[in-house]
Amino acid sequence: MSKQERLAKINSMFYPKSIAVVGASAREGSVGNDLLKNLVNGFTGKIFPVNPKGGEILGVKAYASLLDIPEEVDLVLISVPAKGVTGVVDQCAAKKAKGIVVISAGFKEAGHEGAEREKALAQQVLDAGIPLIGPNCLGIINSENGIQMNASFASKTCAPGSLAFVSQSGALCTSVLDFAEARQMGFSKFVSFGNKADVKEVDLLEYLADDPKTTAIAMYLEDISDGKRFAEIASKIFWEKGKPVICLKSGRSAEGAKAVSSHTGSLAGSDRVYDALLTQSGVQRVNSIEELFDNASLYITQPLPKGNRIAIITNAGGPGIMATDAAVKAGLKLAQLEESTKEALRAKLSEAASVRNPVDVLGDARSDKYEAAVQIIMKDPNVDMGLVILTPQSMTDTDNIGAVIPNAVKGTGKPCVCAFMGAASVQKGVNTLVANGVPNYSFPENAINALASSLKLVEMKDLQNREMAALADCDVEKAKKVINDFLGSDKEKYLTQADCRALFECYKLPLLASGIAHSADEASKIVAGIGAKVVMKVMSADVVHKFDAGGVILNVDGSDAAKAAYDKIYANIAKSVPGAKIDGILIEQMAEKGVEVILGCNRDDKFGPLMMFGLGGTLVELLKDVSFRLAPMWKTSADRMVREIKAFKVLDGYRGAPKCDIAAVQETLLRLSTMVCNHPEIAECDINPLIVHAEGKGCSVADSRVMLRRK
């Protein structure tokens, strides 16, 4: 089945002309009863209950078997015990159904036997060419007018809308439906996909990319099946289709996510991989359901901002200050209003009103004052976005204010949101706002954070240099030979810094003059040949932390000093790591002074190479000030991962220090990324430190290690 045929069948699942419910039941409170009831109460197509007893259920003729139905069936909902599902799927194939939703539990979530059952089910529908959502899911909903299909056992359905919601958790979906109803939000498509034995989150994303009813996508995920495909599809949705994608991904904590076990991986739990993947895919990650819908309600109703200048309109000083503090914290700026704007406000507002931003229309302001203030301020060329705050005073005509604001902001091309603070007393006004496309937030901070998130969305959308680096000077074939020669017949082999050199040379990584000594006399000759101060390092797979073990001596100057340093390293290792096998002493030119950074890579089993960058040296694992991206990387990815660490100011000329050669670091990151992508045998790689010199003077690999591993 081609991709287009599969997408067409998935579309048929949301637009079926007929639905069969296998496991339909007359028993109140059963899943089979709820499924049928939800369909009967809205679906405009044909409904076929299937129950071995036949008869009639909820006033609809029932059939003893799917095969007894005399007409075509587009979508089949299955709610029977897990052991009986495969038999029903055989009947679906015989009926040439276009799609299947398996509600039934008892698959991989239930242990080994269930996992084997699910594996067989996945192969069964693949052979039959029928897309399957589930098992162990809530179902799917398409509330579009004329369809009104609630093919789930949720107690609520949803109103039509332009936001698609896709969730790995069925239980969460029921809460989301309730939450959305309270916020008067509708959905274009609503999907609980459960164990994703067949249809996965990437399939649903690919379908929603071209869904004309969907303008934004919200997701709850516990994992991602195919990182590369996810990145390709999500990137297309955001950067080509212009649809925002928001994701709540669980498992941020160490307890909620299995850590990756490697040297670089000690800083990169699995959640770091997802962070990198979502960032590179143009997906905005959020921390809660509330934040997800705060952002989504703005994205589906308001234009995106063209800048970070915000105007705040309030009838109470305290909330205005709260909003100002939140705006500054979120990276927004208070707009400086034009003098003409202030004059227009003075003419419309009370004499005591403050016309400086935040604009205080005073506690007695009624709808005419609010309307005038919003109209005047949102037209100011220095304003990029607006927040209207209302606290219900005794004279506040909240209902009317909710009615005038949507018209006041219409046609400005700028986002404007509200924070009507209260509950019952402001509800009618809030209802009017939301019904007319203006989002309302319970508190100013929530509104500010949503506006700030929309600005981040714009910044991400405007990213330049979203192309891979073209590195024509790399010798890929020679590098393959180097790797094969090193590995030989071994499955795994650790490369010391000296061993790394041959591989790094193939990718033009910035190496220093060096040599390997196996005696004190040989060390003396190498240092004389380099003709500069050197660092001497032990070469041993048994000594992981060379510096701590006394295996590194800096600033060795001259032949006699080299002999002494050679002997001292051997003595230090004998004492700190007894029995360690020493392969020699690496002697390397001392790099010019600079800032130490770390570059690393750990190959994730599911997503491939994960690149790391941060301040280097011995404190990297303590400070954990690092950033991550999945390889291969865009040019802009290298730039962003360097700039997003907290200590970037150290590289950028902190307190009068010379700026470092950031461009050289970025190029080294891209070269390392290219290298690990070209050679899957590179399981782990660390360059620590990479010494970054002053701007224009490049950088130098001071220490490195690579783990090669054949699959």
C-alpha positions in Angstrom: 0.0 0.0 0.0 1.5 3.3 -1.0 1.7 6.3 1.3 -1.1 8.1 -0.5 -3.3 5.1 -0.3 -2.7 4.7 3.4 -3.4 8.4 4.0 -6.6 8.1 2.0 -7.7 5.3 4.2 -6.8 7.2 7.4 -8.9 10.0 6.0 -11.8 7.6 5.5 -11.6 6.8 9.2 -12.5 10.4 10.0 -15.1 10.6 7.3 -16.8 7.2 7.2 -20.2 6.7 5.6 -20.8 3.7 7.8 -19.5 2.4 11.2 -19.7 -1.0 12.7 -19.4 -1.5 16.5 -18.1 -5.0 17.3 -18.9 -5.6 20.9 -21.9 -3.3 21.0 -23.9 -3.9 24.2 -27.2 -3.0 25.7 -25.7 -3.0 29.2 -25.5 0.5 30.6 -22.0 1.6 31.6 -20.2 -0.9 29.4 -17.7 0.3 26.8 -19.7 -1.3 24.0 -22.8 0.6 25.1 -21.0 3.9 25.4 -19.5 3.6 22.0 -22.8 2.9 20.3 -24.6 5.6 22.3 -22.1 8.2 21.3 -22.6 7.3 17.6 -26.4 7.2 17.8 -26.4 10.6 19.4 -24.7 12.4 16.6 -23.3 10.4 13.7 -25.1 11.1 10.4 -24.0 7.9 8.6 -25.0 4.3 8.9 -24.4 2.4 12.2 -24.2 -1.3 12.5 -24.0 -2.8 16.1 -22.4 -6.3 16.2 -23.3 -8.6 19.1 -23.5 -12.4 19.0 -27.1 -12.2 20.3 -28.2 -10.0 17.3 -31.6 -8.3 17.9 -31.7 -4.6 18.5 -29.5 -2.3 20.6 -30.4 1.3 21.4 -33.1 1.1 18.7 -30.6 0.0 16.0 -30.7 -3.4 14.3 -27.7 -5.5 15.5 -25.9 -8.3 13.7 -24.4 -11.5 15.1 -21.3 -11.1 13.0 -19.5 -8.4 11.0 -19.9 -10.7 8.0 -23.7 -10.7 8.4 -23.9 -7.0 7.6 -25.3 -6.7 4.0 -23.7 -3.4 3.2 -20.2 -2.0 3.0 -18.5 -0.9 6.2 -15.9 1.9 6.2 -14.9 2.0 9.9 -14.9 -0.8 12.4 -14.7 -0.1 16.2 -13.7 -3.2 18.1 -14.4 -3.6 21.8 -14.2 -7.3 22.6 -11.7 -9.3 24.8 -8.2 -9.1 23.5 -8.0 -12.7 22.5 -11.0 -12.2 20.1 -9.6 -9.2 18.3 -7.6 -11.0 15.6 -10.7 -13.0 14.6 -12.6 -9.7 14.1 -9.8 -8.3 12.1 -10.0 -11.2 9.7 -13.7 -10.3 9.2 -12.7 -6.7 8.6 -10.3 -7.8 5.9 -13.1 -9.9 4.4 -15.5 -6.9 4.5 -12.7 -4.7 2.9 -13.1 -2.2 5.7 -11.1 1.0 5.3 -10.1 1.4 8.9 -10.1 -0.2 12.3 -10.1 1.3 15.8 -9.3 -1.3 18.6 -10.6 0.0 21.9 -9.8 -3.3 23.7 -7.0 -3.5 26.2 -4.9 -6.5 27.0 -2.0 -6.0 24.7 1.6 -4.8 25.3 0.6 -2.9 28.4 -0.5 -6.2 29.9 2.9 -8.0 29.8 4.8 -10.4 27.5 1.8 -12.4 26.3 -0.1 -9.2 25.4 3.0 -7.8 23.6 3.2 -10.9 21.5 -0.5 -10.6 20.7 0.0 -7.0 19.7 2.9 -7.9 17.5 0.8 -10.4 15.7 -2.1 -7.9 15.3 0.3 -5.3 13.8 1.4 -7.8 11.2 -2.2 -8.9 10.5 -3.4 -5.4 9.6 -0.2 -4.7 7.6 -0.9 -7.8 5.5 -4.5 -6.8 5.1 -3.7 -3.2 4.2 -6.0 -1.7 6.7 -4.9 1.1 9.0 -5.5 0.4 12.7 -5.7 2.9 15.6 -5.0 1.4 19.0 -5.3 -1.0 20.7 -6.0 0.2 24.2 -7.3 3.6 23.2 -10.3 5.8 23.8 -11.2 6.2 20.1 -11.4 9.1 17.7 -13.7 12.1 17.2 -14.6 14.3 14.2 -17.1 16.8 15.4 -17.2 18.7 12.0 -20.6 19.8 11.1 -22.3 17.2 8.9 -20.1 14.4 10.4 -20.5 14.7 14.1 -18.7 11.4 14.7 -17.8 10.5 18.3 -16.2 7.1 17.8 -15.0 6.9 21.3 -16.4 5.9 24.8 -15.7 9.4 26.2 -18.5 10.8 28.3 -18.3 14.1 26.4 -17.8 15.0 22.7 -16.3 18.2 21.5 -17.4 21.2 19.4 -16.0 21.9 15.9 -12.8 23.8 15.8 -9.5 24.1 14.0 -7.2 22.6 16.6 -6.3 18.9 16.2 -5.5 17.0 19.4 -3.5 13.7 19.3 -2.8 11.8 22.5 -1.1 8.6 23.5 -3.1 8.5 26.7 -6.8 7.8 26.5 -7.5 8.7 30.2 -5.9 12.1 29.6 -8.3 12.6 26.7 -11.3 12.5 28.9 -9.9 15.3 31.1 -8.9 17.3 28.0 -12.4 17.1 26.6 -13.8 18.5 29.9 -11.1 21.1 30.1 -11.7 22.2 26.5 -15.5 22.5 27.1 -14.9 24.8 30.0 -12.6 27.0 27.8 -15.1 26.8 24.8 -12.5 25.3 22.6 -13.4 23.0 19.7 -11.3 20.5 17.7 -10.9 19.6 14.0 -9.8 16.0 14.9 -9.5 14.3 18.3 -7.5 11.1 18.5 -6.5 8.7 21.2 -4.1 6.3 19.6 -3.1 4.1 22.6 -0.4 1.5 22.0 0.1 2.6 18.3 0.4 -1.0 17.0 -0.1 0.3 13.5 -1.0 4.0 13.1 1.5 6.0 15.0 1.9 9.7 15.9 4.0 10.3 12.8 1.2 8.9 10.6 -1.4 11.2 12.2 0.9 14.2 11.8 1.4 13.4 8.2 -2.4 13.2 7.7 -3.1 16.4 9.6 -0.4 18.2 7.6 -2.8 18.5 4.7 -6.1 18.5 6.7 -7.9 21.7 5.6 -9.8 21.8 8.8 -6.7 21.9 11.0 -4.7 25.1 11.6 -2.7 23.9 14.7 -1.9 20.6 16.3 -1.6 19.8 20.0 0.0 16.5 21.1 0.5 14.5 24.3 3.3 11.9 23.8 5.1 9.4 26.0 7.5 8.4 23.3 8.1 8.9 19.6 8.3 5.9 17.3 10.6 7.1 14.5 12.6 10.2 15.3 13.9 10.9 11.8 10.4 10.6 10.2 8.9 12.7 13.0 11.4 15.5 12.4 10.8 15.4 8.6 7.0 15.6 8.9 6.8 18.0 11.8 9.3 20.3 10.1 7.2 20.3 7.0 4.0 21.1 9.0 5.6 24.0 10.7 8.0 25.6 8.2 6.1 24.7 5.0 2.5 24.4 6.0 2.6 27.2 8.6 0.7 25.1 11.2 2.0 25.4 14.8 2.7 22.1 16.6 2.6 22.1 20.4 3.6 19.0 22.4 3.4 17.9 26.0 6.0 15.2 26.3 6.0 13.3 29.6 9.1 11.8 31.2 11.3 14.9 31.9 12.5 13.6 35.3 15.2 11.0 35.8 12.6 8.9 37.5 10.3 9.2 34.5 12.9 8.5 31.8 15.6 5.9 31.5 19.0 7.5 31.3 21.3 6.9 28.4 24.4 5.0 29.6 27.6 6.5 28.2 30.2 9.2 29.0 28.4 11.9 27.1 25.1 10.2 27.9 25.7 10.8 31.6 24.6 14.4 30.7 21.9 13.3 28.3 18.9 11.4 29.7 16.3 10.3 27.2 14.4 13.5 27.8 17.4 15.5 26.4 17.0 13.5 23.1 13.3 14.4 22.9 14.1 18.1 23.7 16.6 18.1 20.8 14.2 16.3 18.4 11.3 18.6 19.2 13.4 21.7 18.9 14.8 20.7 15.5 11.3 19.7 14.3 9.8 23.1 14.9 7.6 21.7 17.7 7.0 23.9 20.7 7.3 21.9 23.9 5.2 22.8 26.9 5.1 21.7 30.5 1.4 21.2 31.3 -2.0 20.8 29.7 -2.9 24.3 30.8 0.1 25.7 29.0 -0.7 23.6 26.0 -4.2 25.1 25.7 -3.1 28.6 26.7 -0.8 28.6 23.7 -3.2 26.8 21.3 -6.1 29.2 22.1 -4.0 32.1 20.9 -2.5 30.3 17.9 -5.9 29.4 16.4 -7.5 32.8 17.0 -4.9 35.5 16.8 -2.3 36.7 14.3 1.3 36.1 15.4 3.2 39.1 16.7 5.8 41.0 14.6 7.8 42.0 17.6 8.1 41.9 21.4 6.6 45.2 22.4 3.5 44.8 24.5 0.8 47.3 25.6 -1.1 46.5 28.8 -4.5 48.0 29.5 -5.9 47.5 33.0 -8.5 48.9 35.4 -6.5 48.0 38.5 -2.9 48.9 39.3 -1.9 45.7 41.0 -2.7 43.3 38.1 -1.0 45.8 35.8 2.2 45.6 37.8 1.9 41.8 37.9 1.6 41.7 34.1 4.5 44.1 33.7 6.8 41.9 35.9 5.7 38.8 34.0 6.3 40.5 30.6 9.9 41.5 31.6 10.6 38.0 32.9 9.3 36.5 29.7 11.5 38.6 27.5 8.9 41.1 26.3 9.3 44.9 26.4 6.8 47.5 27.4 5.9 49.5 24.3 6.7 53.2 24.4 3.5 54.8 23.3 3.6 57.7 20.7 2.7 61.1 22.1 -0.2 61.2 19.7 -1.5 58.0 21.2 -1.3 59.5 24.7 -3.1 62.6 23.6 -5.9 60.5 22.1 -6.2 58.6 25.3 -6.3 61.7 27.4 -9.2 62.9 25.3 -11.2 59.7 25.8 -10.3 58.6 29.4 -10.9 60.1 32.8 -8.5 62.9 33.8 -7.0 60.7 36.5 -6.3 57.8 34.2 -2.6 56.9 33.5 -1.8 57.0 29.8 1.7 55.6 30.2 2.1 51.9 29.5 0.7 50.0 31.4 -2.4 52.2 30.7 -4.7 52.3 33.8 -8.3 53.2 32.7 -9.2 53.2 36.4 -11.6 51.1 38.4 -14.8 52.9 37.3 -14.1 52.4 33.6 -17.0 51.1 31.6 -17.2 49.6 28.1 -16.8 52.9 26.3 -13.5 53.7 28.0 -12.2 50.1 27.4 -13.3 50.3 23.7 -11.6 53.6 23.1 -8.4 52.6 24.9 -8.0 49.3 23.0 -8.8 50.9 19.6 -6.3 53.7 20.2 -3.5 51.7 21.7 -3.6 48.8 19.3 -3.1 51.2 16.4 0.1 52.6 17.8 3.0 51.7 15.5 5.2 50.9 18.6 2.8 48.2 19.8 3.2 44.6 18.6 0.7 42.9 21.0 -1.9 43.8 23.6 -3.2 42.5 26.9 -6.5 43.8 28.4 -7.0 43.2 32.1 -10.3 43.5 33.9 -11.1 43.2 37.5 -14.9 43.2 38.3 -15.7 46.4 40.2 -19.2 47.3 41.3 -19.6 49.7 38.3 -17.8 47.5 35.7 -20.2 46.5 32.9 -18.2 43.3 32.2 -20.7 41.8 29.7 -20.5 44.9 27.5 -16.7 45.1 27.8 -16.5 41.5 26.6 -18.7 42.5 23.6 -16.7 45.6 22.5 -13.2 44.3 22.7 -13.3 41.9 19.7 -14.5 44.7 17.4 -11.9 47.1 18.8 -9.0 44.8 17.9 -10.4 43.7 14.5 -8.2 44.6 11.6 -5.1 45.6 13.5 -3.2 42.5 12.5 -1.8 42.2 16.0 -2.5 39.7 18.7 -4.6 40.9 21.6 -5.7 38.7 24.6 -7.6 39.3 27.8 -7.4 38.5 31.4 -10.8 39.0 32.9 -10.0 38.1 36.5 -12.8 36.4 38.4 -15.3 33.6 38.0 -19.0 33.8 37.8 -19.1 37.6 37.7 -17.0 37.8 34.5 -18.2 34.6 32.8 -20.7 36.1 30.5 -18.2 38.7 29.2 -15.6 35.9 28.8 -18.1 33.8 26.8 -18.6 36.7 24.5 -14.9 37.3 24.1 -14.1 33.6 23.3 -17.1 33.3 21.0 -15.7 36.2 19.0 -12.1 34.9 18.8 -10.4 36.7 21.6 -8.7 34.3 24.1 -9.2 34.9 27.8 -6.9 33.9 30.6 -7.7 33.6 34.3 -4.6 35.5 35.3 -2.3 38.1 33.6 0.8 35.8 33.9 -0.9 33.1 31.8 -1.7 35.6 29.1 1.8 37.0 29.1 3.3 33.6 28.8 1.1 32.7 25.9 2.1 35.9 24.1 5.7 35.2 24.8 5.3 31.7 23.4 3.8 33.1 20.3 6.8 35.3 19.8 9.1 32.3 20.2 7.1 30.6 17.6 7.7 33.5 15.2 11.4 33.5 16.0 11.6 29.8 15.3 9.6 30.2 12.0 12.1 32.9 10.9 15.2 30.8 11.4 17.7 31.2 8.7 20.4 28.7 7.5 18.1 25.7 7.8 20.3 23.7 5.5 23.0 21.1 6.1 26.6 22.1 5.9 28.3 21.1 2.6 31.8 19.8 3.6 33.4 18.8 0.4 36.9 18.5 1.9 36.2 15.4 4.0 37.7 12.1 3.1 34.9 9.7 3.9 36.5 6.7 2.3 39.8 7.1 4.1 37.9 7.5 7.4 36.0 4.2 6.7 39.3 2.5 6.2 40.7 4.0 9.4 37.7 2.7 11.3 37.8 -0.8 9.8 41.6 -1.0 10.4 41.1 0.0 14.1 38.2 -2.4 14.7 39.6 -5.3 12.7 37.7 -8.4 13.9 36.7 -6.7 17.2 33.1 -5.8 17.8 34.0 -2.8 20.0 37.2 -0.7 20.5 38.1 2.4 22.4 40.3 4.9 20.7 42.7 7.0 22.7 43.4 10.6 21.8 46.4 9.5 19.6 44.2 6.9 17.9 41.5 9.5 17.2 44.0 11.6 15.2 43.9 9.6 12.0 40.1 9.7 12.0 39.9 13.4 12.9 42.3 14.3 10.1 39.9 12.9 7.6 37.3 15.5 8.7 39.7 18.4 9.0 39.2 18.8 12.8 41.6 21.3 14.3 44.4 19.2 15.6 47.7 20.3 17.3 51.3 19.0 16.5 51.9 15.8 18.4 53.8 12.5 18.7 53.8 9.3 20.8 56.6 8.4 23.1 57.4 4.9 24.4 60.5 5.9 26.3 61.9 8.9 28.1 64.5 9.4 25.3 61.8 9.3 22.6 59.8 11.9 24.6 62.8 14.1 24.6 63.2 13.9 20.8 59.5 14.6 20.1 59.5 17.7 22.3 62.6 19.0 20.5 60.9 18.5 17.2 57.8 20.3 18.2 59.9 23.2 19.4 57.3 24.6 21.8 55.8 23.9 25.2 53.8 20.7 25.2 51.3 18.7 27.3 52.1 15.1 28.0 49.2 12.6 28.6 49.0 9.0 29.4 47.5 6.7 26.7 45.5 4.0 28.5 42.0 2.6 28.2 42.2 1.9 31.9 42.6 5.5 32.8 39.3 7.3 32.1 40.0 10.5 34.1 43.6 11.2 33.1 44.0 14.5 34.9 42.7 13.2 38.2 45.0 10.2 38.0 48.1 12.3 37.5 48.3 11.2 33.9 48.5 14.8 32.5 51.4 17.2 32.8 51.1 20.7 31.3 53.7 23.2 30.1 56.5 20.8 29.6 59.3 22.9 28.1 62.5 21.3 26.6 64.0 17.8 26.3 65.1 17.4 29.9 61.7 18.4 31.2 60.1 15.9 28.8 62.2 13.0 30.3 61.2 13.9 33.8 57.5 14.3 32.9 57.6 10.9 31.2 58.9 9.2 34.3 56.5 11.1 36.6 53.4 10.1 34.6 54.3 6.4 34.9 54.9 6.8 38.6 51.5 8.6 39.1 49.5 6.0 37.2 51.2 3.1 39.0 50.0 4.7 42.3 46.5 5.9 41.3 45.5 3.1 38.9 47.5 0.0 39.8 47.8 -2.5 37.0 46.7 -0.1 34.3 48.0 -1.0 30.8 49.8 2.0 29.3 50.2 2.2 25.5 52.5 5.2 25.5 52.6 8.9 26.3 51.0 11.3 24.0 52.9 14.5 23.5 51.0 17.4 22.1 51.8 21.1 21.5 50.2 23.3 24.1 47.4 25.3 22.6 47.2 29.0 22.9 45.1 30.3 25.8 41.4 30.2 25.3 38.1 29.0 26.7 37.6 25.3 27.2 34.4 23.7 25.8 33.2 20.2 25.3 31.9 18.6 22.1 30.4 15.2 22.3 28.2 12.6 20.7 26.2 9.6 22.0 24.4 7.4 19.5 20.8 6.8 20.7 19.3 3.5 19.6 16.1 5.0 18.4 17.1 8.5 17.1 20.7 8.2 16.1 23.6 10.5 17.0 22.9 13.1 19.7 25.4 16.0 19.6 26.3 17.8 22.8 28.0 21.2 23.4 28.9 23.0 26.6 31.7 24.5 28.7 34.4 21.9 29.0 37.1 20.8 31.4 36.7 18.8 34.6 33.5 20.5 35.9 31.3 19.8 32.9 29.3 17.0 34.6 28.9 19.1 37.8 27.7 22.2 36.0 25.7 20.4 33.3 25.5 23.6 31.3 25.2 21.8 28.0 22.9 21.8 24.9 21.9 19.0 22.5 20.9 18.5 18.9 20.4 15.4 16.8 22.7 14.9 13.9 22.8 15.7 11.1 22.5 19.3 12.0 21.5 22.5 10.1 24.0 25.4 10.2 21.6 27.3 12.4 21.5 24.3 14.8 25.2 24.6 15.5 24.8 28.3 16.0 21.8 28.0 18.4 23.3 25.2 20.5 26.4 27.3 21.1 24.4 30.4 22.0 21.8 28.7 24.3 24.1 27.5 27.0 24.0 29.8 30.1 27.8 30.4 29.9 27.7 31.7 26.4 28.8 35.2 27.7 32.1 33.6 28.5 32.7 32.9 24.8 31.2 36.3 23.8 33.7 38.5 25.6 32.6 38.6 29.2 33.8 41.7 31.2 36.2 42.9 28.6 37.8 39.6 27.7 38.4 39.1 24.0 35.6 37.4 22.1 36.2 33.8 21.2 36.2 32.3 17.7 32.5 31.2 17.8 32.5 30.5 14.1 35.3 28.0 14.5 33.4 26.2 17.2 30.3 26.0 15.0 32.3 24.7 12.1 33.9 22.0 14.3 30.4 21.0 15.6 29.2 20.6 12.0 32.3 18.6 11.0 31.9 16.3 14.0 28.2 15.9 13.2 29.0 15.0 9.7 31.6 12.5 10.8 29.3 10.6 13.2 26.5 10.5 10.6 28.8 9.1 8.0 30.1 6.3 10.2 27.5 4.4 12.3 30.4 2.6 14.0 31.1 5.7 16.1 29.0 4.9 19.2 30.4 7.6 21.5 32.7 10.6 21.0 34.1 13.3 23.3 36.3 16.2 22.5 37.0 17.7 26.0 38.4 20.2 26.0 38.2 21.9 22.7 40.2 25.1 23.4 38.5 28.1 21.7 41.0 31.0 20.9 40.3 34.6 20.3 38.1 35.6 17.4 39.7 34.8 14.1 42.3 32.4 15.7 40.3 29.2 15.5 40.2 26.4 18.1 42.2 23.3 19.0 41.4 19.8 20.0 43.2 19.3 23.3 41.8 15.9 24.3 39.5 13.3 22.8 38.1 9.8 23.0 36.0 7.7 20.6 34.2 4.4 21.1 33.8 2.3 18.0 31.2 -0.4 18.0 29.9 -2.7 15.2 26.2 -3.4 15.2 
